[in-house]
Amino acid sequence: MQEENKQIDPGTMERLVQGNEQIGYYRSISNYEEALKISKEMLELVKELGLQGSEAHGTTLLNAATAYRAAGMCEKAIAMYRAAEQIFKNLGIQDERLAGLYNNMSMAFQQKEDYGTAESCLLQALAIVRNLPDHKVEEATTYANLASVCYEKEEFAQGIEYVQRAIERFEECEEKDAHYCGALALLAQGHYEQGELEKAISAYTEALREILAHFGKNESYAMTCENCAIVLSKAGFTKEAEYLKKEAKETYENIRRPKKEISGLELSKCYYETYGKAMLKEQFPEYADRVAAGLVGHGSECLGFDDMWSKDHDFGPGFCLWFTEEDYEKVGQKMQEAYEALPKAFMGYPARNTSKRGGGRVGVLSIPEFYEEFTGNGAWSEMEDEKLAMAVNGEVFDDPLGEFSAIREQLQNGMPFAVWKRRLANAVALTAQAGQYNYGRCKKRNDIVAANLALDEFVREGMRTAYLLNRRYMPYYKWAWRGLENLERLSELKPLFEQVLSSEGERESVVEEICARLLEELKRQNLTYGEETFLELHVERILEAKEEMNPIIEQIVEMEWEMFQNVRNTGGRAACQDDFETFDVMRKSQFLTWDLPLLESYWQDLQEGKAQGRNLVMEKYAYMMESTAPKEYEAIATGLPKISEEKQAMVEQIVAIQVGWREEFAEKYPHLSGQARIIHTSEDTLYDISFETYLRGELKTYSMQTLVLYGRRIVAFVQEQKNMTEEIMRYTTAFYGYKTLEDAEIK
């Protein structure tokens, strides 16, 4: 509905979008009266807005038709499907949207037992998906649906032909999924109906082989065993039939029996795969591709450390579903009710035993609220390692939107170097003071309690140092020592820390050995130098250390600088082309606010551009000339890559948000803002390019893939109520030695 958004009040368009979502939601919970009521309202709104014949009109008709079909009013539904079909055709829409319409319309005709027309609809859907790239699975599924329709018509030979084509398409895919196994079973059913028992047995056998290879002995395996046993029995293979019946019986029993030593994380994932996915698909299909699922947060099971003693509280079947704040407000409560209606016991485990303080760990959650519990106000300097460890532990099972995982990735890898360095220096200082200095002094005074407290402090801060050197967060003290075994570096310290606390002999030598290994790692990471063994002497050196940047950022900056050297300026070589230090700081400050997928995509843009003989940096400045030097721009515009309307619209949406952030920054930090670019395109001159113009020029050089990923980062910042300009400037000022933006503003 993006086209209509340009001409109509955004609030009204949002009402239309939400109304369409509500149609699907009420249909999914079988509240057909409300679904039909909203359908009528939305179609009337389309008329009021003058959107007849638009994509928005076609989409609304499609959603309304599906609601009428679900309510059993097939004639009305078919009329609406036909109207939507005509609109899509008039607009030249010949993609998965039209194919989806035909699939839905086919279901309406099947309900009427008009299998001929249902088949015709599926054939039209097939004609579309066959011409779309990377749609082999959709093509195969449509063939399988056609086979099912033919079976209803008792046209088994034709059905078998369709399902054989489905199998061929599935086999062309890199990975085979459950639909492939289903197609094999469907083929077996067709052969059975035709009396071709040997072929039916062969197909069932292949289906069983595939299920075992990819999914193990699950419920589908048991059902297929039962069906194959029926065919074997009819064919006279009594012994084989009895074997499969036994297999089915044992499989069903095993499914209901707890696995030996299954972890809480595994239990959660199985519970989600068994019940969660089906709940989303059947009851909330409109949101199935908008919700993240997994198990993250409180509890030993999220760390993978649960054991037989962990099961006495806050343990049992359960998983988390994370929504954007907007989606949570719309459907969070309803989905929580559906979640609570799921079977409580699972795989032999009783219902989750939630303690008084353990509520809210699983179920339907808002992404912002979930992370807020662990990150507070979002300031890195105020976040606690223990809580950050909870925010990034566990496992994300599904995240089609990627928003939950984007924040998770940022928390895992995005701590600013300056913040990390201060934490590391503090941990090193406390390790030295407690173990190398205070422990010995307390021991000489025969102050046993103080000496033991010093050792406790040494072990805690020494472990924290090890975690920080691995760029990991130290978890809750109960699990910190155990977690050392999972560190890539310094895991060998685990038995040494144990020796410090448990040994009755000389402990100073073990303390010194631990400190020596920590020092070795500090030097390996170029965080300090020198041979002094007292760690306290290395604290200032750590604080003065410079960051070793992410290699991909280094590669990007290096290639951009190379391209920048070849930019031909109308007034001759610009002074900034000889100032790598400033260029390096400015570009890295921007890229540090990006996530890895975005960095990788942009790096690919640069590589492909270079291979094609293009200079993306030069193109960026060329696009800027549309504002700074219009006449000169006209002369070169035809030589620049053409910007599509879709891309231009995305660029302008992003620019509008970022200009707003830049204006907010100027109000908050006027001194710093005054040293940066002017803000608005309207202020441009030939030699003074605004933030807005520069940004617009750069965004135009991004590929659509990179632009979409960049847009997602912008959305993530908006949802987290963060200002990207402020984050970039925070990195910039840190590069120049300031501790905070406030310090930089004052000085």
Secondary structure, 3 states (H helix, E strand, C coil): CHHHHCCCCHHHHHHHHHHHHHHHHHHHCCCHHHHHHHHHHHHHHHHHCCCCCCHHHHHHHHHHHHHHHHCCCHHHHHHHHHHHHHHHHHCCCCCHHHHHHHHHHHHHHHHCCCHHHHHHHHHHHHHHHCCCCCCHHHHHHHHHHHHHHHHHCCCHHHHHHHHHHHHHHHHHCCCCCHHHHHHHHHHHHHHHHCCCHHHHHHHHHHHHHHHHHHCCCCHHHHHHHHHHHHHHHHCCCHHHHHHHHHHHHHHHHHHHCCCCCCCHHHHHHHHHHHHHHHHHHHHCCCCCCCCEEEECCCCHHHHCCCCCCHHHCCCCCCCEEEECHHHHHHHHHHHHHHHHCCCCCECCECCCCCCCCCCCCCEEEEHHHHHHHHHCCCCHHHCCHHHHHHHCCCEEEECCCCHHHHHHHHHHHCCCHHHHHHHHHHHHHHHHHHHHHHHHHHHHCCCHHHHHHHHHHHHHHHHHHHHHHCCCCCCCHHHHHHHHHHCCCCCCHHHHHHHHHHCCCCCHHHHHHHHHHHHHHHHHCCCCCCCCCCHHHHHHHHHHCCCCCCHHHHHHHHHHHHHHHCCCCCCCCCHHHHCHHHHHHHHHHHHCCCCHHHHHHHHHHHHHHHHCCCCHHHHHHHHHHHHHCHHHHHHHHHHCCCCCHHHHHHHHHHHHHHHHHHHHHHHHCHHHHHCCCCCCHHHCECCECCHHHHHHHHHHHCCHHHHHHHHHHHHHHHHCCCCHHHHHHHHHHHHCCCCCHHHHHHC
